[in-house]
Amino acid sequence: MSMSAKVAFIGLGNMGGPMAANLVKAGYEVTGFDPMPEAQDKAREAGVTVAGSPAEAAKEAEVVITMLPNGKLVLDVYTGRDGQEPLVGAAPQGALFVDCSTIAVQDARDAAQAALDAGYRAADAPVSGGTVGAEAGTLTFMVGAAEGDIEQLRTVLEPMAGRVVHCGDVGAGQAAKICNNMILGISMIAVSEAFVLGERLGLTHQALFDVASTASGQCWALTTNCPVPGPVPTSPANRGFTGGFGTPLMAKDLGLAMHAADSTGTDTRLGQLATDIYQQFATEGGVGRDFSAIIEEIRATGGETEESK
Ligand code: NAD
């Protein structure tokens, strides 16, 4: 695929907007669609040609990328269930469909199947790295795709990517993403509980950090996204939990993980507890804040001792 290859980009929001802009910068001809006028304007400024519908955007595309809020929308857009012309069928034969949204494994497989049934190639490629990574072009892509499509995928994802990991067949990208984020969700609660317990035992944050960060408690939630200010100056806790990975997105990903746990009969008791905790927090203090703000909820809800009861 040449660098002037034509890419359709459907969903030009907080993630899709800057991702499409990075493709333009790398020399791709990008035609996009988003129903929101604000997203359309930003995309135009970045050099994206804005089409009137997803199908129109895909008319000449060699690669069709979607970056949408949820699985229902991806399936609606692919199959035209929302009353619009289906995306699948609109692109020239031979096109590669790549869904980068975070959606259920089964929805990813169903969307890919719709494209495969129409004679196209298809892949799922959800990302981690957030809006900062989308803007910097340093996202990690977790790819579920046939072996034969990987080279073309690497080429087109490269301007948006720090890393591209081939995880297996279609659906494997989503599976890797939700398994990773289940570890992250649980471990952030573990780290937060430990800091609050330490506070009540008279232990300074720095002392606990110095021990745990070089001992067996070491993990990303502690050493990169530390939920207390001080030990890791770049963590969201140092700026009032602004930016970072929003609590509602963590709650969404854990919900997808629990959906997958149910459908596979997997014992994920801690995953379920973490899901309940973040889903509640997402409707309360967690809105608009990094998920590590969960430490404030833990601090606020405890405090009673056997003697004080
Ligand atoms: P967003 O809401 O900012 O963007 C989604 C865009 O899709 C919106 O602009 C919306 O108008 C558009 N849209 C809705 N219906 C559409 C349609 N029929 N056709 C075309 N566009 C349509 O969301 P986001 O933060 O960009 O997230 C997109 C996906 O990326 C989600 O699945 C999310 O879980 C995942 N994700 C987000 C982050 C993050 O930090 N924001 C990180 C990793 C993964």
py3Dmol code that shows the C-alpha trace and the ligand (Angstrom):
import py3Dmol

protein = """\
ATOM      1  CA  MET A   1       0.000   0.000   0.000  1.00  0.00           C
ATOM      2  CA  SER A   2       1.456   3.353  -1.015  1.00  0.00           C
ATOM      3  CA  MET A   3       1.691   6.262   1.412  1.00  0.00           C
ATOM      4  CA  SER A   4      -0.922   8.153  -0.627  1.00  0.00           C
ATOM      5  CA  ALA A   5      -3.391   5.321   0.011  1.00  0.00           C
ATOM      6  CA  LYS A   6      -6.993   6.218   0.687  1.00  0.00           C
ATOM      7  CA  VAL A   7      -8.322   5.686   4.188  1.00  0.00           C
ATOM      8  CA  ALA A   8     -11.909   6.139   5.416  1.00  0.00           C
ATOM      9  CA  PHE A   9     -12.141   7.198   9.080  1.00  0.00           C
ATOM     10  CA  ILE A  10     -15.539   6.851  10.773  1.00  0.00           C
ATOM     11  CA  GLY A  11     -15.847   8.492  14.205  1.00  0.00           C
ATOM     12  CA  LEU A  12     -13.722  11.644  14.578  1.00  0.00           C
ATOM     13  CA  GLY A  13     -14.109  12.195  18.338  1.00  0.00           C
ATOM     14  CA  ASN A  14     -11.526  12.582  21.102  1.00  0.00           C
ATOM     15  CA  MET A  15      -9.565   9.582  19.827  1.00  0.00           C
ATOM     16  CA  GLY A  16     -10.550   9.314  16.157  1.00  0.00           C
ATOM     17  CA  GLY A  17      -9.966  13.014  15.438  1.00  0.00           C
ATOM     18  CA  PRO A  18      -6.272  13.099  16.318  1.00  0.00           C
ATOM     19  CA  MET A  19      -5.713   9.597  14.895  1.00  0.00           C
ATOM     20  CA  ALA A  20      -7.106  10.690  11.520  1.00  0.00           C
ATOM     21  CA  ALA A  21      -4.968  13.845  11.719  1.00  0.00           C
ATOM     22  CA  ASN A  22      -1.824  11.728  12.177  1.00  0.00           C
ATOM     23  CA  LEU A  23      -2.711   9.695   9.079  1.00  0.00           C
ATOM     24  CA  VAL A  24      -3.062  12.917   7.074  1.00  0.00           C
ATOM     25  CA  LYS A  25       0.337  14.102   8.365  1.00  0.00           C
ATOM     26  CA  ALA A  26       1.859  10.825   7.181  1.00  0.00           C
ATOM     27  CA  GLY A  27       0.569  11.436   3.664  1.00  0.00           C
ATOM     28  CA  TYR A  28      -2.626   9.387   3.570  1.00  0.00           C
ATOM     29  CA  GLU A  29      -5.713  10.690   1.800  1.00  0.00           C
ATOM     30  CA  VAL A  30      -8.277  10.516   4.593  1.00  0.00           C
ATOM     31  CA  THR A  31     -12.033  10.863   4.082  1.00  0.00           C
ATOM     32  CA  GLY A  32     -13.949  10.866   7.352  1.00  0.00           C
ATOM     33  CA  PHE A  33     -17.410  10.995   8.823  1.00  0.00           C
ATOM     34  CA  ASP A  34     -18.821  12.083  12.167  1.00  0.00           C
ATOM     35  CA  PRO A  35     -22.337  13.423  12.821  1.00  0.00           C
ATOM     36  CA  MET A  36     -21.075  16.110  15.247  1.00  0.00           C
ATOM     37  CA  PRO A  37     -20.393  19.477  13.526  1.00  0.00           C
ATOM     38  CA  GLU A  38     -17.590  20.249  16.006  1.00  0.00           C
ATOM     39  CA  ALA A  39     -15.785  16.986  15.170  1.00  0.00           C
ATOM     40  CA  GLN A  40     -16.256  17.696  11.453  1.00  0.00           C
ATOM     41  CA  ASP A  41     -14.735  21.179  11.770  1.00  0.00           C
ATOM     42  CA  LYS A  42     -11.693  19.938  13.685  1.00  0.00           C
ATOM     43  CA  ALA A  43     -11.162  17.146  11.165  1.00  0.00           C
ATOM     44  CA  ARG A  44     -11.362  19.580   8.240  1.00  0.00           C
ATOM     45  CA  GLU A  45      -8.751  21.793   9.911  1.00  0.00           C
ATOM     46  CA  ALA A  46      -6.492  18.746  10.151  1.00  0.00           C
ATOM     47  CA  GLY A  47      -6.827  18.053   6.425  1.00  0.00           C
ATOM     48  CA  VAL A  48      -9.499  15.334   6.494  1.00  0.00           C
ATOM     49  CA  THR A  49     -12.122  15.426   3.722  1.00  0.00           C
ATOM     50  CA  VAL A  50     -15.482  15.197   5.498  1.00  0.00           C
ATOM     51  CA  ALA A  51     -18.150  13.065   3.795  1.00  0.00           C
ATOM     52  CA  GLY A  52     -21.931  13.111   4.313  1.00  0.00           C
ATOM     53  CA  SER A  53     -22.216   9.521   5.586  1.00  0.00           C
ATOM     54  CA  PRO A  54     -20.019   6.556   6.570  1.00  0.00           C
ATOM     55  CA  ALA A  55     -20.761   4.832   3.232  1.00  0.00           C
ATOM     56  CA  GLU A  56     -19.812   7.939   1.258  1.00  0.00           C
ATOM     57  CA  ALA A  57     -16.535   8.180   3.182  1.00  0.00           C
ATOM     58  CA  ALA A  58     -15.700   4.572   2.261  1.00  0.00           C
ATOM     59  CA  LYS A  59     -16.431   4.810  -1.471  1.00  0.00           C
ATOM     60  CA  GLU A  60     -12.804   4.763  -2.604  1.00  0.00           C
ATOM     61  CA  ALA A  61     -11.108   3.514   0.554  1.00  0.00           C
ATOM     62  CA  GLU A  62      -8.469   0.800   0.679  1.00  0.00           C
ATOM     63  CA  VAL A  63      -8.696   0.781   4.485  1.00  0.00           C
ATOM     64  CA  VAL A  64     -11.860   1.570   6.481  1.00  0.00           C
ATOM     65  CA  ILE A  65     -11.212   2.513  10.114  1.00  0.00           C
ATOM     66  CA  THR A  66     -13.964   2.922  12.725  1.00  0.00           C
ATOM     67  CA  MET A  67     -13.458   4.584  16.128  1.00  0.00           C
ATOM     68  CA  LEU A  68     -16.900   4.653  17.770  1.00  0.00           C
ATOM     69  CA  PRO A  69     -18.255   4.738  21.334  1.00  0.00           C
ATOM     70  CA  ASN A  70     -19.743   1.213  21.560  1.00  0.00           C
ATOM     71  CA  GLY A  71     -20.411  -2.123  19.866  1.00  0.00           C
ATOM     72  CA  LYS A  72     -24.022  -1.378  18.951  1.00  0.00           C
ATOM     73  CA  LEU A  73     -22.917   1.685  16.978  1.00  0.00           C
ATOM     74  CA  VAL A  74     -20.148  -0.255  15.231  1.00  0.00           C
ATOM     75  CA  LEU A  75     -22.651  -2.937  14.167  1.00  0.00           C
ATOM     76  CA  ASP A  76     -25.259  -0.308  13.185  1.00  0.00           C
ATOM     77  CA  VAL A  77     -22.737   1.570  11.047  1.00  0.00           C
ATOM     78  CA  TYR A  78     -21.312  -1.623   9.479  1.00  0.00           C
ATOM     79  CA  THR A  79     -24.722  -3.079   8.599  1.00  0.00           C
ATOM     80  CA  GLY A  80     -26.752   0.118   8.133  1.00  0.00           C
ATOM     81  CA  ARG A  81     -29.168  -0.737  10.953  1.00  0.00           C
ATOM     82  CA  ASP A  82     -29.487   2.944  11.849  1.00  0.00           C
ATOM     83  CA  GLY A  83     -31.285   3.580   8.545  1.00  0.00           C
ATOM     84  CA  GLN A  84     -28.145   4.731   6.713  1.00  0.00           C
ATOM     85  CA  GLU A  85     -26.475   3.009   3.793  1.00  0.00           C
ATOM     86  CA  PRO A  86     -24.329   0.183   5.246  1.00  0.00           C
ATOM     87  CA  LEU A  87     -20.587   0.793   5.483  1.00  0.00           C
ATOM     88  CA  VAL A  88     -20.008  -2.815   4.500  1.00  0.00           C
ATOM     89  CA  GLY A  89     -20.598  -2.991   0.765  1.00  0.00           C
ATOM     90  CA  ALA A  90     -19.764   0.674   0.181  1.00  0.00           C
ATOM     91  CA  ALA A  91     -15.992   0.219  -0.018  1.00  0.00           C
ATOM     92  CA  PRO A  92     -14.240  -1.157  -3.126  1.00  0.00           C
ATOM     93  CA  GLN A  93     -13.617  -4.918  -3.164  1.00  0.00           C
ATOM     94  CA  GLY A  94     -10.413  -5.916  -1.391  1.00  0.00           C
ATOM     95  CA  ALA A  95     -10.709  -3.185   1.258  1.00  0.00           C
ATOM     96  CA  LEU A  96      -9.539  -3.896   4.790  1.00  0.00           C
ATOM     97  CA  PHE A  97     -11.989  -3.041   7.604  1.00  0.00           C
ATOM     98  CA  VAL A  98     -10.318  -2.138  10.907  1.00  0.00           C
ATOM     99  CA  ASP A  99     -12.371  -1.402  13.998  1.00  0.00           C
ATOM    100  CA  CYS A 100     -10.347   0.445  16.657  1.00  0.00           C
ATOM    101  CA  SER A 101     -13.248   1.021  19.092  1.00  0.00           C
ATOM    102  CA  THR A 102     -13.284  -0.773  22.440  1.00  0.00           C
ATOM    103  CA  ILE A 103     -16.252  -3.151  22.182  1.00  0.00           C
ATOM    104  CA  ALA A 104     -17.323  -6.646  23.321  1.00  0.00           C
ATOM    105  CA  VAL A 105     -15.340  -9.533  21.839  1.00  0.00           C
ATOM    106  CA  GLN A 106     -18.551 -10.979  20.339  1.00  0.00           C
ATOM    107  CA  ASP A 107     -19.525  -7.624  18.772  1.00  0.00           C
ATOM    108  CA  ALA A 108     -16.026  -7.386  17.261  1.00  0.00           C
ATOM    109  CA  ARG A 109     -16.387 -10.886  15.805  1.00  0.00           C
ATOM    110  CA  ASP A 110     -19.909 -10.110  14.480  1.00  0.00           C
ATOM    111  CA  ALA A 111     -18.754  -6.842  12.875  1.00  0.00           C
ATOM    112  CA  ALA A 112     -15.760  -8.551  11.268  1.00  0.00           C
ATOM    113  CA  GLN A 113     -17.974 -11.399  10.052  1.00  0.00           C
ATOM    114  CA  ALA A 114     -20.315  -8.918   8.334  1.00  0.00           C
ATOM    115  CA  ALA A 115     -17.316  -7.552   6.423  1.00  0.00           C
ATOM    116  CA  LEU A 116     -15.889 -11.014   5.683  1.00  0.00           C
ATOM    117  CA  ASP A 117     -19.298 -12.247   4.426  1.00  0.00           C
ATOM    118  CA  ALA A 118     -19.314  -9.356   1.938  1.00  0.00           C
ATOM    119  CA  GLY A 119     -15.906 -10.449   0.617  1.00  0.00           C
ATOM    120  CA  TYR A 120     -13.739  -7.934   2.493  1.00  0.00           C
ATOM    121  CA  ARG A 121     -10.879  -8.438   4.952  1.00  0.00           C
ATOM    122  CA  ALA A 122     -11.434  -7.436   8.591  1.00  0.00           C
ATOM    123  CA  ALA A 123      -9.552  -6.851  11.829  1.00  0.00           C
ATOM    124  CA  ASP A 124     -10.104  -5.514  15.338  1.00  0.00           C
ATOM    125  CA  ALA A 125      -7.434  -3.150  16.660  1.00  0.00           C
ATOM    126  CA  PRO A 126      -8.459  -1.511  19.960  1.00  0.00           C
ATOM    127  CA  VAL A 127      -5.959   0.851  21.515  1.00  0.00           C
ATOM    128  CA  SER A 128      -4.506   1.949  24.812  1.00  0.00           C
ATOM    129  CA  GLY A 129      -2.720   5.221  25.459  1.00  0.00           C
ATOM    130  CA  GLY A 130      -5.705   7.579  25.673  1.00  0.00           C
ATOM    131  CA  THR A 131      -6.125  10.948  24.011  1.00  0.00           C
ATOM    132  CA  VAL A 132      -2.500  11.872  24.794  1.00  0.00           C
ATOM    133  CA  GLY A 133      -1.294   8.822  22.864  1.00  0.00           C
ATOM    134  CA  ALA A 134      -3.773   9.518  20.056  1.00  0.00           C
ATOM    135  CA  GLU A 135      -2.391  13.022  19.619  1.00  0.00           C
ATOM    136  CA  ALA A 136       1.255  12.005  19.927  1.00  0.00           C
ATOM    137  CA  GLY A 137       0.845   9.007  17.603  1.00  0.00           C
ATOM    138  CA  THR A 138       2.086   6.628  20.290  1.00  0.00           C
ATOM    139  CA  LEU A 139      -0.947   4.361  20.842  1.00  0.00           C
ATOM    140  CA  THR A 140      -0.564   0.666  21.503  1.00  0.00           C
ATOM    141  CA  PHE A 141      -2.730  -1.277  19.055  1.00  0.00           C
ATOM    142  CA  MET A 142      -3.879  -4.746  20.089  1.00  0.00           C
ATOM    143  CA  VAL A 143      -4.656  -6.459  16.819  1.00  0.00           C
ATOM    144  CA  GLY A 144      -6.896  -9.410  16.039  1.00  0.00           C
ATOM    145  CA  ALA A 145      -6.415 -10.277  12.376  1.00  0.00           C
ATOM    146  CA  ALA A 146      -5.487 -12.969   9.881  1.00  0.00           C
ATOM    147  CA  GLU A 147      -1.718 -13.425   9.500  1.00  0.00           C
ATOM    148  CA  GLY A 148      -1.888 -12.283   5.867  1.00  0.00           C
ATOM    149  CA  ASP A 149      -3.296  -8.864   6.790  1.00  0.00           C
ATOM    150  CA  ILE A 150      -0.735  -7.947   9.442  1.00  0.00           C
ATOM    151  CA  GLU A 151       1.819  -6.304   7.180  1.00  0.00           C
ATOM    152  CA  GLN A 152      -0.726  -3.906   5.655  1.00  0.00           C
ATOM    153  CA  LEU A 153      -2.137  -3.221   9.126  1.00  0.00           C
ATOM    154  CA  ARG A 154       1.284  -2.367  10.521  1.00  0.00           C
ATOM    155  CA  THR A 155       1.863   0.063   7.653  1.00  0.00           C
ATOM    156  CA  VAL A 156      -1.405   1.943   8.049  1.00  0.00           C
ATOM    157  CA  LEU A 157      -1.395   1.940  11.869  1.00  0.00           C
ATOM    158  CA  GLU A 158       2.251   3.053  12.093  1.00  0.00           C
ATOM    159  CA  PRO A 159       1.612   6.861  12.019  1.00  0.00           C
ATOM    160  CA  MET A 160      -0.766   6.463  14.972  1.00  0.00           C
ATOM    161  CA  ALA A 161       1.189   3.857  16.899  1.00  0.00           C
ATOM    162  CA  GLY A 162       3.951   3.374  19.396  1.00  0.00           C
ATOM    163  CA  ARG A 163       3.423  -0.393  19.300  1.00  0.00           C
ATOM    164  CA  VAL A 164       1.351  -2.816  17.239  1.00  0.00           C
ATOM    165  CA  VAL A 165       0.875  -6.220  18.887  1.00  0.00           C
ATOM    166  CA  HIS A 166      -0.651  -9.064  16.881  1.00  0.00           C
ATOM    167  CA  CYS A 167      -2.721 -10.933  19.483  1.00  0.00           C
ATOM    168  CA  GLY A 168      -4.358 -13.592  17.289  1.00  0.00           C
ATOM    169  CA  ASP A 169      -7.419 -13.922  15.057  1.00  0.00           C
ATOM    170  CA  VAL A 170     -10.304 -11.459  14.903  1.00  0.00           C
ATOM    171  CA  GLY A 171     -11.554 -10.677  18.434  1.00  0.00           C
ATOM    172  CA  ALA A 172      -8.150 -11.338  20.045  1.00  0.00           C
ATOM    173  CA  GLY A 173      -7.329  -7.624  20.153  1.00  0.00           C
ATOM    174  CA  GLN A 174     -10.448  -6.882  22.197  1.00  0.00           C
ATOM    175  CA  ALA A 175      -9.754  -9.905  24.403  1.00  0.00           C
ATOM    176  CA  ALA A 176      -6.229  -8.655  25.182  1.00  0.00           C
ATOM    177  CA  LYS A 177      -7.485  -5.152  25.916  1.00  0.00           C
ATOM    178  CA  ILE A 178     -10.174  -6.180  28.422  1.00  0.00           C
ATOM    179  CA  CYS A 179      -7.881  -8.710  30.157  1.00  0.00           C
ATOM    180  CA  ASN A 180      -5.202  -6.024  30.562  1.00  0.00           C
ATOM    181  CA  ASN A 181      -7.684  -3.456  31.833  1.00  0.00           C
ATOM    182  CA  MET A 182      -9.143  -5.931  34.314  1.00  0.00           C
ATOM    183  CA  ILE A 183      -5.629  -6.280  35.803  1.00  0.00           C
ATOM    184  CA  LEU A 184      -5.331  -2.485  35.834  1.00  0.00           C
ATOM    185  CA  GLY A 185      -8.719  -1.883  37.484  1.00  0.00           C
ATOM    186  CA  ILE A 186      -8.127  -4.423  40.230  1.00  0.00           C
ATOM    187  CA  SER A 187      -4.526  -3.371  40.866  1.00  0.00           C
ATOM    188  CA  MET A 188      -5.423   0.333  41.196  1.00  0.00           C
ATOM    189  CA  ILE A 189      -7.910  -0.545  43.941  1.00  0.00           C
ATOM    190  CA  ALA A 190      -5.283  -2.711  45.647  1.00  0.00           C
ATOM    191  CA  VAL A 191      -2.700   0.096  45.568  1.00  0.00           C
ATOM    192  CA  SER A 192      -5.261   2.648  46.802  1.00  0.00           C
ATOM    193  CA  GLU A 193      -6.400   0.453  49.692  1.00  0.00           C
ATOM    194  CA  ALA A 194      -2.757  -0.038  50.696  1.00  0.00           C
ATOM    195  CA  PHE A 195      -2.051   3.716  50.733  1.00  0.00           C
ATOM    196  CA  VAL A 196      -5.137   4.441  52.833  1.00  0.00           C
ATOM    197  CA  LEU A 197      -4.272   1.623  55.242  1.00  0.00           C
ATOM    198  CA  GLY A 198      -0.715   2.962  55.425  1.00  0.00           C
ATOM    199  CA  GLU A 199      -2.006   6.473  56.212  1.00  0.00           C
ATOM    200  CA  ARG A 200      -3.989   5.103  59.138  1.00  0.00           C
ATOM    201  CA  LEU A 201      -0.939   3.215  60.384  1.00  0.00           C
ATOM    202  CA  GLY A 202       1.134   6.410  60.343  1.00  0.00           C
ATOM    203  CA  LEU A 203       3.175   5.399  57.292  1.00  0.00           C
ATOM    204  CA  THR A 204       4.161   8.177  54.883  1.00  0.00           C
ATOM    205  CA  HIS A 205       3.216   7.842  51.226  1.00  0.00           C
ATOM    206  CA  GLN A 206       6.889   8.077  50.272  1.00  0.00           C
ATOM    207  CA  ALA A 207       7.930   5.283  52.637  1.00  0.00           C
ATOM    208  CA  LEU A 208       5.289   2.909  51.306  1.00  0.00           C
ATOM    209  CA  PHE A 209       6.186   3.882  47.741  1.00  0.00           C
ATOM    210  CA  ASP A 210       9.918   3.366  48.314  1.00  0.00           C
ATOM    211  CA  VAL A 211       9.294  -0.129  49.635  1.00  0.00           C
ATOM    212  CA  ALA A 212       6.479  -1.345  47.359  1.00  0.00           C
ATOM    213  CA  SER A 213       7.875   0.119  44.135  1.00  0.00           C
ATOM    214  CA  THR A 214      11.001  -2.005  44.464  1.00  0.00           C
ATOM    215  CA  ALA A 215       9.357  -4.984  46.152  1.00  0.00           C
ATOM    216  CA  SER A 216       6.646  -7.473  45.226  1.00  0.00           C
ATOM    217  CA  GLY A 217       3.881  -4.837  45.265  1.00  0.00           C
ATOM    218  CA  GLN A 218       5.403  -3.203  42.180  1.00  0.00           C
ATOM    219  CA  CYS A 219       2.892  -2.525  39.375  1.00  0.00           C
ATOM    220  CA  TRP A 220       1.938   0.206  36.845  1.00  0.00           C
ATOM    221  CA  ALA A 221      -0.837   1.505  39.108  1.00  0.00           C
ATOM    222  CA  LEU A 222       1.837   2.248  41.724  1.00  0.00           C
ATOM    223  CA  THR A 223       4.914   3.302  39.768  1.00  0.00           C
ATOM    224  CA  THR A 224       3.338   5.228  36.848  1.00  0.00           C
ATOM    225  CA  ASN A 225      -0.194   6.210  37.879  1.00  0.00           C
ATOM    226  CA  CYS A 226       0.414   6.495  41.642  1.00  0.00           C
ATOM    227  CA  PRO A 227      -2.920   7.516  43.279  1.00  0.00           C
ATOM    228  CA  VAL A 228      -1.290   9.838  45.863  1.00  0.00           C
ATOM    229  CA  PRO A 229       0.560  13.066  44.971  1.00  0.00           C
ATOM    230  CA  GLY A 230       4.318  13.179  45.464  1.00  0.00           C
ATOM    231  CA  PRO A 231       6.105   9.912  44.709  1.00  0.00           C
ATOM    232  CA  VAL A 232       5.414  10.035  40.927  1.00  0.00           C
ATOM    233  CA  PRO A 233       5.144  13.739  39.981  1.00  0.00           C
ATOM    234  CA  THR A 234       3.530  13.027  36.588  1.00  0.00           C
ATOM    235  CA  SER A 235       0.625  10.934  37.914  1.00  0.00           C
ATOM    236  CA  PRO A 236      -2.924  12.404  37.733  1.00  0.00           C
ATOM    237  CA  ALA A 237      -3.107  12.563  41.570  1.00  0.00           C
ATOM    238  CA  ASN A 238      -0.690  15.545  41.372  1.00  0.00           C
ATOM    239  CA  ARG A 239      -3.175  17.571  39.303  1.00  0.00           C
ATOM    240  CA  GLY A 240      -6.464  16.820  41.020  1.00  0.00           C
ATOM    241  CA  PHE A 241      -6.996  13.643  38.968  1.00  0.00           C
ATOM    242  CA  THR A 242      -7.582  15.628  35.761  1.00  0.00           C
ATOM    243  CA  GLY A 243      -6.607  14.057  32.426  1.00  0.00           C
ATOM    244  CA  GLY A 244      -5.527  10.434  32.423  1.00  0.00           C
ATOM    245  CA  PHE A 245      -7.888   7.492  31.964  1.00  0.00           C
ATOM    246  CA  GLY A 246     -11.431   8.560  32.808  1.00  0.00           C
ATOM    247  CA  THR A 247     -13.350   6.548  35.412  1.00  0.00           C
ATOM    248  CA  PRO A 248     -16.348   6.009  33.053  1.00  0.00           C
ATOM    249  CA  LEU A 249     -14.019   4.419  30.477  1.00  0.00           C
ATOM    250  CA  MET A 250     -12.564   2.096  33.122  1.00  0.00           C
ATOM    251  CA  ALA A 251     -16.111   1.178  34.177  1.00  0.00           C
ATOM    252  CA  LYS A 252     -17.003   0.515  30.529  1.00  0.00           C
ATOM    253  CA  ASP A 253     -13.974  -1.747  29.929  1.00  0.00           C
ATOM    254  CA  LEU A 254     -14.602  -3.700  33.134  1.00  0.00           C
ATOM    255  CA  GLY A 255     -18.232  -4.161  32.061  1.00  0.00           C
ATOM    256  CA  LEU A 256     -16.967  -5.663  28.779  1.00  0.00           C
ATOM    257  CA  ALA A 257     -14.584  -7.916  30.736  1.00  0.00           C
ATOM    258  CA  MET A 258     -17.437  -9.159  32.951  1.00  0.00           C
ATOM    259  CA  HIS A 259     -19.590  -9.776  29.878  1.00  0.00           C
ATOM    260  CA  ALA A 260     -16.776 -11.941  28.504  1.00  0.00           C
ATOM    261  CA  ALA A 261     -16.316 -13.658  31.893  1.00  0.00           C
ATOM    262  CA  ASP A 262     -20.022 -14.577  31.938  1.00  0.00           C
ATOM    263  CA  SER A 263     -20.001 -15.874  28.398  1.00  0.00           C
ATOM    264  CA  THR A 264     -16.946 -18.055  29.086  1.00  0.00           C
ATOM    265  CA  GLY A 265     -17.928 -19.121  32.631  1.00  0.00           C
ATOM    266  CA  THR A 266     -14.732 -17.640  34.113  1.00  0.00           C
ATOM    267  CA  ASP A 267     -14.370 -17.076  37.880  1.00  0.00           C
ATOM    268  CA  THR A 268     -13.458 -13.378  38.094  1.00  0.00           C
ATOM    269  CA  ARG A 269     -14.584 -12.468  41.602  1.00  0.00           C
ATOM    270  CA  LEU A 270     -12.144  -9.602  42.016  1.00  0.00           C
ATOM    271  CA  GLY A 271     -12.946  -8.421  38.498  1.00  0.00           C
ATOM    272  CA  GLN A 272     -16.636  -8.305  39.431  1.00  0.00           C
ATOM    273  CA  LEU A 273     -15.965  -6.415  42.642  1.00  0.00           C
ATOM    274  CA  ALA A 274     -13.757  -3.904  40.803  1.00  0.00           C
ATOM    275  CA  THR A 275     -16.484  -3.507  38.161  1.00  0.00           C
ATOM    276  CA  ASP A 276     -19.116  -2.771  40.825  1.00  0.00           C
ATOM    277  CA  ILE A 277     -16.802  -0.282  42.555  1.00  0.00           C
ATOM    278  CA  TYR A 278     -15.917   1.660  39.377  1.00  0.00           C
ATOM    279  CA  GLN A 279     -19.434   1.559  37.931  1.00  0.00           C
ATOM    280  CA  GLN A 280     -20.768   3.155  41.106  1.00  0.00           C
ATOM    281  CA  PHE A 281     -17.874   5.636  41.238  1.00  0.00           C
ATOM    282  CA  ALA A 282     -18.462   6.527  37.556  1.00  0.00           C
ATOM    283  CA  THR A 283     -21.926   7.818  38.461  1.00  0.00           C
ATOM    284  CA  GLU A 284     -20.631   9.772  41.495  1.00  0.00           C
ATOM    285  CA  GLY A 285     -17.237  11.410  42.151  1.00  0.00           C
ATOM    286  CA  GLY A 286     -15.476   9.692  39.261  1.00  0.00           C
ATOM    287  CA  VAL A 287     -17.059  11.642  36.414  1.00  0.00           C
ATOM    288  CA  GLY A 288     -14.408  13.532  34.482  1.00  0.00           C
ATOM    289  CA  ARG A 289     -11.560  12.236  36.664  1.00  0.00           C
ATOM    290  CA  ASP A 290      -8.802   9.700  36.258  1.00  0.00           C
ATOM    291  CA  PHE A 291      -9.789   6.292  37.636  1.00  0.00           C
ATOM    292  CA  SER A 292      -7.076   6.548  40.331  1.00  0.00           C
ATOM    293  CA  ALA A 293      -9.414   9.038  42.090  1.00  0.00           C
ATOM    294  CA  ILE A 294     -10.994   5.854  43.477  1.00  0.00           C
ATOM    295  CA  ILE A 295      -8.559   6.338  46.397  1.00  0.00           C
ATOM    296  CA  GLU A 296     -10.670   9.302  47.573  1.00  0.00           C
ATOM    297  CA  GLU A 297     -13.768   7.127  47.652  1.00  0.00           C
ATOM    298  CA  ILE A 298     -11.902   4.456  49.610  1.00  0.00           C
ATOM    299  CA  ARG A 299     -10.620   7.082  52.058  1.00  0.00           C
ATOM    300  CA  ALA A 300     -14.103   8.588  52.456  1.00  0.00           C
ATOM    301  CA  THR A 301     -16.047   5.372  52.958  1.00  0.00           C
ATOM    302  CA  GLY A 302     -13.784   3.879  55.653  1.00  0.00           C
ATOM    303  CA  GLY A 303     -12.708   5.389  58.941  1.00  0.00           C
ATOM    304  CA  GLU A 304     -14.831   3.451  61.411  1.00  0.00           C
ATOM    305  CA  THR A 305     -12.945   1.124  63.772  1.00  0.00           C
ATOM    306  CA  GLU A 306     -14.097  -1.678  66.058  1.00  0.00           C
ATOM    307  CA  GLU A 307     -13.649   0.687  69.036  1.00  0.00           C
ATOM    308  CA  SER A 308     -15.392   3.685  67.410  1.00  0.00           C
ATOM    309  CA  LYS A 309     -18.534   1.684  66.570  1.00  0.00           C
TER     310      LYS A 309
END
"""
ligand_1 = """\
44
NAD
P -15.870 10.158 21.589
O -17.254 10.102 22.113
O -15.020 11.363 21.830
O -15.896 9.920 20.000
C -16.784 9.073 19.340
C -17.276 9.787 18.095
O -18.120 8.919 17.354
C -18.086 11.062 18.420
O -17.491 12.183 17.837
C -19.451 10.741 17.811
O -20.107 11.882 17.273
C -19.067 9.739 16.730
N -20.193 8.984 16.206
C -21.328 8.606 16.835
N -22.136 7.958 15.974
C -21.484 7.925 14.786
C -21.787 7.399 13.496
N -22.944 6.775 13.261
N -20.881 7.566 12.509
C -19.726 8.192 12.744
N -19.376 8.713 13.917
C -20.246 8.569 14.941
O -15.149 8.832 22.133
P -13.567 8.526 22.158
O -13.002 8.936 23.460
O -12.965 9.010 20.882
O -13.604 6.926 22.159
C -13.811 6.155 20.978
C -13.527 4.694 21.300
O -12.192 4.564 21.749
C -14.413 4.110 22.411
O -14.782 2.792 22.049
C -13.509 4.125 23.629
O -13.845 3.129 24.565
C -12.153 3.874 22.987
N -11.002 4.371 23.768
C -11.014 5.638 24.283
C -9.908 6.076 25.015
C -9.883 7.469 25.598
O -9.004 7.751 26.430
N -10.785 8.378 25.216
C -8.802 5.243 25.211
C -8.798 3.975 24.628
C -9.915 3.556 23.906
"""
view = py3Dmol.view(width=600, height=400)
view.addModel(protein, "pdb")
view.setStyle({"model": 0}, {"cartoon": {"style": "trace"}})
view.addModel(ligand_1, "xyz")
view.setStyle({"model": 1}, {"stick": {}})
view.zoomTo()
view.show()
